[in-house]
Amino acid sequence: MLPDLNAYGLLYVDQKHNRHVNIHGRRNSIDVYLLCAANCSRSFRRSGVRFKLVTNDGALLTERLRRLNVTDLEILEHKFVLPVPAGIPFFSAHFKLELYGAFGSGDYGEYLALIDIDTLLLRPLPASSDLAAYDISDQVFPRYGREIVIRDLEILAGKPLVNGRWHGGEFVMGTAAQFAELATLIDFCWPRYIENIATVHHLGDETVLSAALNLYATEHTLVDYGAQGNVTRWWSSRTYNKQAPFSRAVNTALLHLPADKLFISRFNLDQFASQPMLNTYQKYVRRKLMMRSIIPLFNSHPKKFLPSLT
């Protein structure tokens, strides 16, 4: 029997190098992320799972939480040393790669999950004796082309891949020993990522993670929690692939809404249950889609598919 799950998110703060994505307007991006993390934490707590937010600057986040009047988000400081190139896209997200090694030490618990903080747990995540990840190849291949994606994964992996796959960085779950094995493979891929940083099709933690998970899957069982309906990334904006309607996506356990951090940050799940929040979210998306239908788009718009609620 597996031990209880320890869930973690990451908020790495670097005002100089950060380029916050999917946040528009005048809202302080750190505050938006913190409020998202608070709701993420509350959603996990409702399922009996403890959630902690890992950061490099605990004092800053503690002060921001005090100003936001948030008292129920647990902060854990970690001393990061990964030499991430300054100014790189998704600069902060790269530090997830260092956390996999920290998880492998056992200091963070024996059964762990690293998730993005703009997610909500709608029902309990089932446990798995194997390392669990989220295969999003069907979202990535249409945008870049399968050949290009696999080419880059093989460069980082240092070998041909029989069935190369791309995995999302919003969810990885397993035992400390499994994370230790994964961290070894990430350490193997990282120098190749840095050497080829000018030529790979995507810069971000997902590139290194995906290459490492492909190597992991050659020796161990890797479970796709997306295929099992347990993790879903859903965009309220145009996509390169045709995604499932929200009415199906909402049946997942862990729902990732990367385009709607501002929306998530405006709610307090201590005061609102998940279902009323999701109902309000659908109304918000409906208005958003209505505006998109009014505003003309160029015929050459690369993102072909509008989201659908039903």
C-alpha positions in Angstrom: 0.0 0.0 0.0 1.3 3.4 -1.0 1.7 6.1 1.7 -0.4 9.3 1.7 0.2 11.7 -1.2 2.4 14.9 -0.6 1.5 17.5 -3.3 3.7 20.4 -4.2 3.6 23.4 -6.5 6.5 25.7 -7.5 6.6 29.5 -7.6 10.2 30.6 -8.4 10.5 34.4 -8.0 13.0 36.3 -10.1 11.7 39.8 -11.1 14.6 40.4 -13.5 14.3 37.2 -15.6 10.7 36.2 -15.2 8.4 36.4 -18.2 5.0 35.6 -16.9 2.8 33.9 -19.5 -0.9 33.9 -19.8 -1.3 36.8 -17.4 -2.5 40.1 -18.9 -3.6 43.4 -17.4 -2.2 45.3 -14.5 -2.5 42.7 -11.8 0.7 41.9 -9.9 1.8 38.5 -11.4 3.2 37.2 -8.1 -0.1 37.9 -6.4 -2.0 36.2 -9.2 0.1 33.1 -8.9 -0.2 33.1 -5.1 -4.0 33.3 -5.2 -4.1 30.5 -7.8 -1.8 28.4 -5.5 -4.1 29.1 -2.6 -7.1 27.8 -4.5 -5.1 24.8 -5.7 -4.1 24.1 -2.1 -7.8 24.4 -1.0 -8.9 22.0 -3.7 -6.4 19.4 -2.6 -7.2 19.9 1.1 -10.8 19.1 0.4 -9.6 15.7 -0.8 -7.5 15.2 2.3 -4.2 15.9 0.6 -1.7 18.4 2.0 -0.3 20.9 -0.5 2.8 23.0 -0.1 4.1 25.8 -2.4 7.9 25.6 -2.9 9.8 28.8 -3.6 13.2 30.3 -3.6 12.0 33.4 -1.7 9.8 32.4 1.3 10.1 35.9 3.0 8.7 37.7 -0.1 5.8 35.3 -0.6 4.9 35.3 3.1 4.7 39.1 3.0 2.6 39.0 -0.1 0.2 36.5 1.4 -0.2 38.7 4.5 -1.1 41.6 2.2 -3.6 39.4 0.4 -5.1 38.2 3.7 -4.3 34.5 2.7 -3.5 32.4 5.8 -4.0 28.9 4.5 -1.2 28.4 2.0 1.9 26.6 3.3 5.2 27.9 2.0 8.4 25.9 1.8 11.7 27.5 0.8 14.2 25.6 -1.3 17.7 26.7 -2.2 17.9 26.3 -6.0 21.2 26.0 -7.8 20.3 24.9 -11.3 22.1 27.2 -13.8 19.2 28.3 -15.9 20.2 30.7 -18.7 19.0 34.3 -18.0 16.2 35.6 -20.1 15.2 32.2 -21.4 11.4 31.6 -22.0 9.7 29.9 -19.1 12.7 30.8 -17.0 11.1 30.0 -13.6 9.5 26.7 -14.8 12.9 25.3 -15.5 13.5 25.0 -11.7 10.9 22.2 -11.6 13.7 20.1 -13.0 15.7 20.6 -9.9 12.8 19.7 -7.7 12.6 16.2 -9.1 16.0 15.5 -7.6 15.0 17.0 -4.3 11.9 14.7 -4.3 14.2 11.8 -5.0 16.0 12.4 -1.7 13.0 11.4 0.4 13.1 14.6 2.3 9.7 15.7 0.9 7.9 12.5 1.5 7.7 9.0 0.1 4.9 9.5 -2.3 4.7 12.8 -4.1 3.2 14.9 -6.9 4.5 18.0 -8.5 1.8 20.0 -10.2 1.2 23.4 -11.7 -0.5 25.9 -9.4 -3.1 27.0 -12.0 -4.9 23.6 -11.5 -7.8 22.5 -9.4 -8.4 19.0 -7.9 -12.0 18.1 -8.7 -11.9 14.6 -7.3 -9.2 12.5 -5.6 -6.3 11.4 -7.7 -6.0 7.6 -7.7 -2.7 6.3 -6.5 -0.3 4.4 -8.8 2.6 2.0 -8.0 4.2 3.3 -11.2 5.4 6.7 -12.1 2.5 8.7 -13.5 2.8 11.6 -16.0 0.6 13.4 -18.5 1.1 12.7 -22.2 0.1 15.7 -24.4 1.6 14.6 -27.7 -1.7 15.1 -29.4 -1.5 18.8 -28.4 2.1 19.3 -29.3 2.6 17.3 -32.6 0.0 19.3 -34.6 1.7 22.6 -33.7 5.4 21.7 -34.5 5.1 18.5 -36.5 5.9 15.0 -35.0 9.2 14.7 -36.9 10.6 18.0 -35.4 9.4 17.1 -31.9 10.9 13.6 -32.0 14.1 14.9 -33.5 14.7 17.2 -30.5 13.7 14.6 -28.0 16.2 12.2 -29.5 18.9 14.8 -29.4 18.4 15.3 -25.6 17.9 11.5 -25.0 21.1 10.7 -27.0 19.5 7.8 -28.8 16.6 7.0 -31.2 13.2 6.7 -29.6 10.9 3.9 -30.8 7.7 5.7 -29.7 8.7 9.2 -28.7 6.1 11.1 -26.7 5.7 14.6 -25.2 4.6 15.1 -21.6 3.1 18.1 -19.9 5.0 19.7 -17.0 1.9 20.3 -14.9 1.8 16.8 -13.4 4.2 14.1 -12.3 3.5 11.7 -9.4 5.4 8.8 -8.0 7.5 7.5 -5.1 10.8 9.1 -4.0 12.7 6.3 -5.5 11.0 6.8 -8.9 11.7 10.6 -8.7 15.4 9.8 -8.0 15.6 7.6 -11.1 13.9 10.3 -13.2 16.2 13.0 -11.8 19.2 11.0 -12.9 17.8 11.0 -16.4 17.1 14.7 -16.3 20.7 15.3 -15.3 21.7 13.3 -18.3 19.5 15.3 -20.7 20.2 18.8 -19.3 23.7 19.4 -20.8 22.3 18.4 -24.2 19.4 20.8 -23.8 21.9 23.6 -23.0 24.1 22.7 -26.0 21.2 22.7 -28.4 19.2 25.6 -26.8 19.4 27.6 -30.1 17.9 24.9 -32.2 15.3 22.9 -30.3 11.7 23.8 -31.2 10.6 24.6 -27.6 12.4 26.1 -24.6 11.1 25.0 -21.3 11.1 22.4 -18.6 8.8 20.1 -20.7 11.5 19.6 -23.3 13.9 18.1 -20.8 11.2 16.3 -18.8 9.8 14.7 -21.9 13.2 13.4 -23.0 13.9 12.0 -19.6 10.5 10.4 -19.3 11.0 8.7 -22.7 14.3 7.3 -21.4 12.5 6.3 -18.2 9.8 4.4 -20.1 12.4 2.2 -21.8 13.3 0.6 -18.5 10.2 1.2 -16.3 6.4 1.4 -16.6 5.2 4.9 -17.1 1.4 5.5 -16.6 -0.4 8.2 -18.6 -2.9 9.9 -16.3 -4.3 11.8 -19.3 -5.4 8.6 -21.1 -6.9 7.4 -17.8 -9.0 10.6 -17.5 -7.3 11.8 -14.4 -5.4 14.9 -15.7 -6.7 17.4 -18.3 -5.2 20.6 -19.7 -8.0 22.7 -21.1 -7.6 26.0 -23.0 -10.3 28.6 -23.2 -8.4 30.1 -26.2 -7.7 28.8 -29.8 -5.5 25.7 -30.0 -3.6 23.9 -32.7 -5.5 20.7 -32.0 -9.2 20.1 -31.5 -9.6 19.6 -27.8 -12.5 17.9 -26.0 -15.3 20.1 -24.9 -15.3 21.4 -21.4 -18.3 19.3 -20.5 -16.0 16.3 -20.9 -12.8 17.8 -19.6 -14.5 18.6 -16.3 -14.9 14.9 -15.5 -11.2 14.8 -14.8 -9.5 14.6 -11.4 -6.9 17.4 -11.9 -8.0 20.2 -14.2 -5.4 22.6 -15.6 -6.6 25.9 -16.9 -3.4 27.6 -18.2 -5.1 30.5 -20.0 -7.3 31.5 -17.0 -5.0 32.3 -14.1 -6.7 35.6 -13.5 -10.1 33.9 -13.3 -8.8 31.3 -10.8 -7.2 34.0 -8.7 -10.5 35.9 -8.2 -12.2 33.1 -6.3 -11.8 31.8 -2.8 -12.6 28.1 -2.6 -13.0 28.4 1.2 -16.1 30.4 0.4 -17.2 28.9 -2.9 -17.5 25.1 -3.6 -15.9 23.8 -6.8 -19.1 23.3 -8.7 -20.4 26.9 -8.4 -16.9 28.1 -9.4 -17.0 25.8 -12.5 -20.4 27.1 -13.4 -19.2 30.6 -13.2 -16.2 29.7 -15.3 -18.4 28.3 -18.1 -20.3 31.6 -18.2 -16.9 33.4 -18.3 -15.7 31.3 -21.2 -19.0 31.7 -23.0 -18.5 35.5 -22.9 -14.9 35.1 -24.0 -15.9 33.0 -27.0 -18.6 35.5 -27.9 -16.1 38.3 -28.0 -13.7 36.1 -30.1 -16.5 35.5 -32.6 -17.1 39.2 -33.0 -13.4 40.2 -33.4 -12.3 39.3 -37.0 -9.3 37.1 -37.3 -6.8 36.8 -40.2 -7.4 33.7 -42.3 -3.8 32.8 -41.7 -4.3 32.5 -37.9 -2.2 29.4 -37.0 -4.4 28.4 -34.1 -7.3 26.8 -36.0 -9.7 25.5 -33.3 -11.9 27.4 -30.9 -12.8 25.7 -27.6 -16.2 24.3 -27.1 -18.2 24.1 -23.8 -20.4 21.2 -24.9 
